[in-house]
Amino acid sequence: SQWSAGVNLRYLAGHAGAFTSVDKFDYIVYDLDTLQVNHVTGEAGVSLPLDYETNDYTGRPLFRGKGIGMDIGVVYERKVKGYQNWDKQSLCSQPYTPYLYRIGVSILDIGRIRFNRNAYFMTMDDASTFWPGISALDFTTMNNFTGEISYHFLGDSTAVIADNSFKVGLPTALSLQADYNFYKNWYINSTAIFPVKMSRNAVVRESLISVTPRYETKNFAVSLPISLFNYYDPRVGIALRYRGFFIGSENPAGFFSFSDFTGLDFYMGI
């Protein structure tokens, strides 16, 4: 048996960010010109490369947020045979021993980015408004937009801005993997990725469940990933490896007109 574990730490720099999170929104639209909001509770944040007074692009500072991210995981391998020279060689000097199966568990993208440059954090708590003439609303800048919203809901054009910084969580996920060498150079892999929301305002990662048969030798490998994306979207891909070079796609069907084309992923590396 062999156990392996690892931790990956990253410094993160955010160029720009924005979010909206609404808990409650009870409204009536009487006609094209009249809106009544009985209750609204929520938060929003923006940190953009704009001058909010003019909406002109501004490239400085390049990064408006910073943070830390982390991955952590552990892998158990059941080897075909044990280490024969454990008392004579260090662990890293052992010759490679094929595995019968291996199982891994990891948590990906733990962390968040805090935006505090050119940032607005806005809140409403059980606010309401009666807004006739809303169809005539015409805003040209970010400050104009937030000022109009704040004035109609809170009676003051700046009251909606509660702070000049906000945090956005990373797309944290729990990842489970299993790989089984069932016959000579033939393997089958199964991977499941489940989103884990660790903070109120966070990017939510898509779920993924996949089963991938694979033929692999030292110099060549071919695999056929069969996946279910977000529990409902089936995909069949292909991947090839020659020595240290690999190329593949998880969803080439649209490119070959097997289904409606909405997107194509493609990756390669060496």
C-alpha positions in Angstrom: 0.0 0.0 0.0 1.0 3.6 -0.5 -0.5 6.8 0.9 0.2 10.2 -0.6 -1.0 13.7 0.4 -0.5 17.2 -0.8 -1.4 20.8 -0.3 -1.3 23.5 -2.9 -1.2 27.2 -1.8 -1.8 30.1 -4.3 -1.7 33.8 -4.1 -4.6 35.3 -6.0 -4.9 38.7 -7.8 -8.3 39.8 -8.9 -8.5 42.1 -11.9 -12.2 42.9 -11.4 -15.2 41.4 -9.7 -19.0 41.8 -9.2 -21.8 39.8 -7.6 -25.5 40.1 -6.8 -27.2 38.0 -4.1 -31.0 38.6 -3.5 -32.7 36.8 -0.6 -36.2 38.3 -1.1 -37.9 40.2 -3.9 -41.6 40.8 -3.8 -42.9 43.1 -6.6 -45.8 44.1 -8.8 -45.5 45.5 -12.3 -48.8 47.3 -13.0 -47.9 48.4 -16.5 -44.8 49.2 -18.6 -44.4 52.4 -16.7 -45.1 51.6 -13.0 -43.3 49.3 -10.6 -44.1 48.6 -7.0 -41.6 46.7 -4.8 -43.1 45.6 -1.5 -40.0 44.0 0.0 -36.4 43.5 -1.2 -33.4 42.2 0.7 -30.1 41.5 -0.8 -26.5 42.5 -1.4 -24.3 43.5 -4.4 -20.7 44.4 -5.0 -18.8 45.8 -7.9 -15.1 46.4 -8.4 -14.5 47.3 -12.1 -11.9 48.9 -14.3 -14.1 52.0 -14.7 -14.3 55.6 -13.6 -17.7 55.4 -12.0 -18.3 59.1 -12.6 -17.7 58.9 -16.4 -17.7 55.2 -17.2 -14.4 55.6 -19.0 -12.1 52.6 -18.9 -9.2 52.8 -16.4 -6.4 50.2 -16.4 -4.9 51.3 -13.1 -4.6 49.6 -10.8 -4.4 46.4 -12.8 -5.6 44.3 -9.8 -8.4 45.5 -7.5 -8.5 42.5 -5.2 -6.2 39.9 -3.6 -6.6 36.7 -1.7 -5.4 33.2 -1.1 -6.5 29.8 -2.5 -5.8 26.3 -1.4 -6.3 22.7 -2.6 -5.8 19.7 -0.3 -6.0 16.0 -1.1 -5.0 12.4 -0.2 -4.5 9.3 -2.4 -4.4 5.7 -1.4 -2.8 3.2 -3.8 -3.0 -0.6 -3.7 0.2 -1.8 -5.4 0.5 -5.0 -7.4 3.4 -5.9 -5.0 5.1 -4.2 -2.1 8.4 -2.4 -1.9 11.1 -5.1 -1.8 14.1 -2.9 -0.8 12.5 -0.6 1.8 15.4 -1.2 4.2 18.0 -0.4 1.6 16.7 2.5 -0.4 14.9 5.8 0.4 11.3 6.1 -0.6 12.1 8.3 -3.7 14.6 5.7 -4.9 12.1 2.9 -5.1 11.5 1.5 -8.7 8.0 2.2 -10.0 5.5 -0.4 -9.0 2.2 -0.7 -10.9 -1.0 -0.3 -8.9 -4.1 -2.5 -8.9 -6.3 0.5 -7.9 -6.1 3.9 -6.3 -8.6 6.1 -4.6 -8.3 9.9 -4.0 -10.3 12.5 -2.1 -9.6 16.2 -2.4 -11.1 19.6 -1.7 -10.4 22.2 -4.4 -10.3 26.0 -4.4 -10.7 26.8 -0.7 -10.4 30.5 -0.3 -11.6 33.9 -1.5 -10.6 37.2 -3.0 -11.2 40.5 -1.2 -11.8 43.5 -3.6 -11.0 46.8 -1.9 -9.9 49.1 -4.8 -12.6 51.0 -6.7 -15.2 48.9 -4.9 -18.8 49.4 -3.8 -20.5 47.0 -1.4 -24.3 47.7 -1.5 -27.1 46.3 0.7 -30.8 46.6 1.1 -32.7 45.2 4.1 -36.5 44.9 3.6 -36.6 48.0 1.4 -39.6 49.1 -0.7 -40.6 51.6 -3.4 -43.4 52.8 -5.6 -41.8 53.9 -8.9 -44.0 55.5 -11.5 -42.3 56.5 -14.7 -39.6 53.8 -14.5 -39.6 53.4 -18.2 -38.0 56.8 -18.5 -35.0 55.7 -16.4 -31.8 56.5 -18.4 -28.5 56.1 -16.8 -25.1 56.6 -18.4 -22.6 55.9 -15.5 -22.2 53.5 -12.7 -22.7 56.3 -10.1 -25.8 57.5 -11.9 -27.3 53.9 -11.8 -26.5 53.2 -8.2 -27.7 56.7 -7.2 -31.1 56.3 -8.9 -31.6 52.9 -7.3 -30.6 54.1 -3.8 -32.7 57.3 -4.0 -35.9 55.5 -5.0 -35.5 52.7 -2.4 -33.8 54.4 0.5 -34.4 58.1 -0.1 -30.8 59.0 -0.5 -28.5 58.6 -3.5 -25.6 57.1 -1.5 -27.4 55.2 1.3 -27.2 51.9 -0.6 -23.4 51.9 -0.4 -22.5 50.2 2.9 -18.7 49.6 2.5 -15.8 50.0 0.0 -14.8 46.4 0.0 -16.3 43.0 -0.4 -15.3 39.3 -0.6 -16.1 36.7 -3.3 -15.5 33.0 -2.5 -13.7 30.6 -4.9 -15.6 27.8 -6.6 -14.9 25.2 -3.9 -15.6 21.6 -4.7 -15.3 18.1 -3.2 -13.5 15.8 -5.7 -13.6 12.0 -5.5 -11.5 9.8 -7.8 -11.0 6.1 -8.3 -8.8 4.3 -10.9 -8.7 0.5 -11.4 -6.3 -1.5 -13.5 -8.6 -4.3 -14.4 -6.5 -6.1 -17.2 -2.9 -5.6 -18.2 -2.8 -2.0 -19.8 -6.5 -1.4 -19.5 -7.8 1.0 -16.8 -11.1 2.5 -15.9 -11.4 5.8 -14.0 -14.4 7.3 -12.2 -14.5 11.0 -11.0 -17.1 12.9 -9.2 -17.0 16.7 -8.4 -19.6 18.2 -6.2 -19.8 22.0 -5.5 -19.3 23.1 -1.9 -20.4 26.7 -1.1 -18.2 27.9 1.8 -19.3 31.5 1.9 -22.4 33.5 1.2 -21.1 35.2 -2.0 -19.1 32.7 -3.9 -18.7 31.3 -7.4 -20.5 28.0 -7.6 -18.6 25.3 -9.5 -20.6 23.0 -11.8 -21.0 19.3 -10.8 -19.4 16.6 -12.9 -19.7 12.8 -12.8 -17.6 10.8 -15.2 -16.5 7.3 -16.1 -13.4 7.0 -18.4 -12.0 3.7 -19.9 -8.4 4.0 -20.8 -5.7 2.1 -22.6 -2.2 3.1 -21.4 1.4 2.2 -22.0 4.6 4.0 -21.2 4.6 5.9 -24.5 1.0 5.9 -25.6 -2.5 6.3 -24.1 -6.0 6.8 -25.3 -9.1 7.4 -23.2 -12.8 7.9 -23.7 -14.3 10.2 -21.0 -18.1 9.7 -20.6 -19.4 12.4 -18.3 -22.6 13.9 -16.9 -22.4 17.6 -16.6 -24.5 19.3 -13.9 -26.4 16.0 -13.5 -28.3 16.3 -16.8 -25.9 17.0 -19.7 -24.3 13.8 -21.1 -21.0 14.2 -23.0 -18.5 11.8 -24.7 -15.0 12.9 -25.3 -11.6 11.6 -26.3 -8.0 12.1 -25.2 -4.7 10.9 -26.6 -1.2 10.9 -25.2 2.2 10.2 -26.9 5.0 10.2 -24.4 4.8 13.6 -22.7 2.4 15.3 -25.1 -1.4 15.0 -24.6 -4.4 16.4 -26.4 -8.1 16.0 -26.0 -11.7 17.3 -25.6 -14.5 16.4 -23.2 -17.3 17.5 -25.6 -16.5 17.4 -29.3 -20.0 16.3 -30.4 -21.2 19.8 -31.4 -18.2 20.3 -33.6 -19.1 17.2 -35.7 -22.8 18.2 -35.9 -23.9 15.4 -33.6 -25.8 17.9 -31.5 -26.6 21.6 -31.4 -23.4 23.5 -31.2 -23.2 25.5 -28.0 -19.5 25.2 -27.1 -16.4 23.1 -27.5 -13.6 22.5 -24.9 -10.1 21.6 -26.1 -6.9 21.1 -24.2 -3.3 20.1 -24.9 -0.1 20.1 -23.0 3.4 18.7 -22.8 
